[in-house]
Amino acid sequence: MLSNQSLQFLEDLKSNNNRDWFLNNKKRYEEYKKEYQSLIQSFLEILKPQDASLELLEVKNCTFRINRDIRFSKNKDPYKTHMGIWMNTNHGNNNGPGYYIHIEKGNCFFAGGMYGPENDDLRKIRKEIAFFYEDLEAILGDPKFKKVYSGLNITETNCLKNGPKDFEKDHPAIEFLKLKSFVSIHKFGDSEVTKPTFVKDTSAKLILLKPLLEFLNRGLFTE
């Protein structure tokens, strides 16, 4: 779990997103950083025994820097005002399938899958879906999975208007094949973060994503 002090630090940073304020509150940031790293370690200790693909991960592999890359962004705020935890099942690929936790007031969620794969990886995943869509349907249709997740996330920006080329327009899995990202999401309330059982409860729901991540990795690495 996180303390209210860490959550308040993020809220105060959101209202004072500038270097002078950050430097004046460096001690608060250091305490926040310790809690951040401790939280990641707690998740890894629970999830590693259940998913061997996470075995090589260390806390530093799952951490995001608080500094934003503003070089090509219209938003010039220098610091991130949310906490993100990324546990990649394919340690050698920065954008492999994985588990993600996002903590931000009014926008807390955890998710799993693969966001915005490169074109080559996208083609591989679509090929896997085209041939084995029934496997994907079984994963998404599992009662335990459905209790937490409502399938794959589908939005206008995440989905082609028409089916991708090289696939039949009337393919039984055409709605899956239109996707450009393959992610399942569960939103939760801010108050969950400070509960003593937060890590345990969240881990139990995250591990339900393991079959989906394995399906995506199968597509990426099967010749």
C-alpha positions in Angstrom: 0.0 0.0 0.0 1.0 3.7 -0.2 0.7 6.3 2.5 -1.5 9.3 2.2 1.7 11.4 2.3 2.9 9.9 -1.0 -0.5 10.5 -2.7 -0.5 14.0 -1.4 2.9 14.6 -2.8 1.7 13.7 -6.2 -1.3 16.0 -5.8 0.8 18.9 -4.6 3.2 18.3 -7.5 0.3 18.5 -9.9 -0.5 22.0 -8.6 3.2 23.1 -8.5 4.8 21.4 -11.5 8.0 23.4 -11.6 11.6 22.9 -10.8 11.8 25.4 -7.9 8.9 23.8 -6.0 10.4 20.3 -6.7 13.8 21.2 -5.3 12.2 22.8 -2.2 10.3 19.5 -1.6 13.2 17.2 -2.4 12.9 15.5 1.0 9.2 14.7 0.3 10.2 13.3 -3.1 12.8 11.0 -1.5 10.3 9.6 0.9 7.8 9.1 -2.0 10.5 7.4 -4.1 11.3 4.9 -1.2 7.6 4.0 -1.0 7.4 3.7 -4.8 10.3 1.2 -4.9 9.0 -0.7 -1.9 5.6 -1.1 -3.5 7.2 -2.5 -6.7 9.2 -4.9 -4.7 6.0 -6.1 -2.9 4.3 -6.8 -6.2 7.3 -8.6 -7.6 7.5 -10.9 -4.5 3.9 -12.0 -5.0 3.8 -12.2 -8.8 7.2 -13.8 -9.6 6.3 -17.2 -8.1 3.1 -17.2 -10.2 4.7 -15.9 -13.5 8.2 -17.2 -14.3 8.5 -14.6 -17.1 9.0 -11.9 -14.4 11.9 -13.7 -12.7 14.7 -11.5 -14.1 12.9 -8.3 -13.2 14.3 -6.0 -10.6 12.7 -2.9 -9.1 14.7 -0.6 -11.4 13.2 -2.4 -14.4 9.7 -1.6 -13.4 10.2 2.1 -12.4 9.6 5.2 -14.4 11.6 8.4 -13.9 9.6 11.2 -12.5 11.1 13.6 -15.1 9.0 13.9 -18.3 10.5 13.9 -21.8 9.3 17.3 -23.0 11.4 17.6 -26.1 8.6 16.9 -28.5 5.6 17.7 -26.3 3.4 20.8 -26.2 3.0 20.1 -22.5 6.2 21.5 -20.9 5.4 20.4 -17.3 8.8 18.9 -16.2 7.4 16.2 -13.9 5.0 13.2 -14.0 2.2 13.5 -11.5 1.2 9.9 -11.4 2.8 6.7 -10.3 3.3 3.9 -12.9 4.6 0.4 -12.4 5.5 -1.7 -15.5 6.3 -5.4 -15.2 7.4 -6.7 -18.6 7.1 -10.4 -19.3 9.6 -10.0 -22.1 12.6 -8.5 -20.4 14.6 -8.0 -23.5 11.9 -6.1 -25.3 10.9 -2.7 -23.8 7.5 -3.0 -25.4 6.7 -6.6 -24.8 3.5 -7.8 -23.1 3.3 -7.0 -19.5 1.4 -5.9 -16.4 0.9 -2.2 -15.6 -0.4 -0.3 -12.5 -1.3 3.4 -12.7 -1.9 5.4 -9.6 -3.3 8.9 -10.0 -6.2 10.7 -8.1 -9.4 10.1 -10.0 -7.6 7.8 -12.6 -6.4 4.7 -10.9 -6.3 1.5 -12.9 -4.3 -1.7 -13.6 -4.0 -3.4 -17.0 -2.2 -6.0 -19.0 -1.3 -6.7 -22.6 0.7 -4.9 -25.2 0.3 -1.3 -26.1 1.2 0.1 -29.5 3.4 -2.7 -30.8 5.7 -1.9 -33.7 4.5 -2.9 -37.2 6.4 -6.2 -37.3 5.1 -7.3 -33.9 1.6 -6.1 -34.8 1.6 -8.4 -37.8 2.8 -11.3 -35.8 0.1 -10.9 -33.2 -2.6 -10.4 -35.8 -1.4 -13.6 -37.5 -1.6 -15.5 -34.2 -5.2 -14.2 -33.8 -6.2 -15.1 -37.3 -5.1 -18.7 -36.8 -6.0 -19.2 -33.2 -8.7 -16.7 -32.4 -10.7 -19.4 -30.5 -7.8 -19.5 -28.0 -8.1 -15.8 -27.5 -11.9 -16.0 -27.2 -11.5 -18.7 -24.5 -9.1 -16.5 -22.5 -11.4 -13.5 -22.7 -14.4 -15.6 -22.0 -13.1 -17.2 -18.8 -15.5 -16.4 -16.0 -12.8 -15.3 -13.6 -11.3 -13.0 -16.2 -14.7 -11.5 -17.1 -15.4 -10.8 -13.5 -12.5 -8.3 -13.5 -12.0 -7.3 -17.1 -14.4 -6.4 -19.9 -12.4 -7.9 -22.7 -9.8 -6.0 -24.8 -10.0 -2.2 -24.6 -11.5 -0.9 -27.8 -11.5 2.8 -28.6 -11.6 4.9 -31.8 -7.9 5.6 -31.6 -7.0 2.0 -30.9 -9.0 0.4 -33.7 -8.9 0.5 -37.5 -12.2 1.5 -39.2 -11.7 -1.4 -41.7 -9.9 -4.7 -41.4 -6.1 -4.7 -42.0 -4.9 -5.7 -45.4 -3.9 -9.3 -45.9 -6.8 -10.5 -43.8 -10.3 -11.5 -44.9 -12.8 -8.7 -44.3 -15.3 -11.3 -43.0 -12.8 -13.1 -40.8 -14.6 -14.4 -37.6 -12.1 -12.4 -35.5 -12.1 -9.3 -37.6 -12.9 -7.0 -34.6 -9.8 -8.3 -32.8 -7.7 -8.0 -36.0 -8.7 -4.3 -36.3 -7.0 -3.5 -33.0 -3.7 -1.7 -32.8 -3.1 -2.4 -29.1 -4.1 -5.4 -27.1 -4.9 -4.4 -23.6 -7.4 -5.2 -20.8 -8.0 -2.6 -18.1 -9.6 -2.5 -14.7 -10.3 0.8 -13.0 -10.4 1.1 -9.2 -11.0 3.8 -6.6 -8.3 6.0 -5.0 -9.0 4.6 -1.6 -7.9 1.1 -2.6 -4.3 2.3 -2.7 -4.0 2.9 1.0 -5.5 -0.4 2.1 -3.2 -2.9 3.7 -4.4 -5.6 1.3 -3.8 -3.4 -1.8 -0.9 -5.4 -3.2 -2.3 -8.8 -2.4 -5.7 -8.0 -3.9 -4.4 -6.3 -7.0 -1.9 -9.1 -7.6 -4.7 -11.7 -7.5 -6.5 -9.7 -10.3 -3.4 -9.0 -12.3 -2.4 -12.7 -12.5 -5.7 -13.3 -14.3 -4.0 -11.6 -17.3 -1.2 -14.2 -17.6 -3.0 -16.3 -20.2 -3.5 -13.2 -22.4 0.2 -12.2 -22.1 1.2 -15.7 -22.9 -1.0 -15.7 -26.0 0.6 -12.4 -27.2 4.1 -13.7 -26.5 3.3 -16.9 -28.4 2.5 -14.8 -31.4 5.7 -12.8 -31.1 8.0 -15.7 -30.8 6.4 -18.6 -32.7 7.9 -19.0 -36.2 
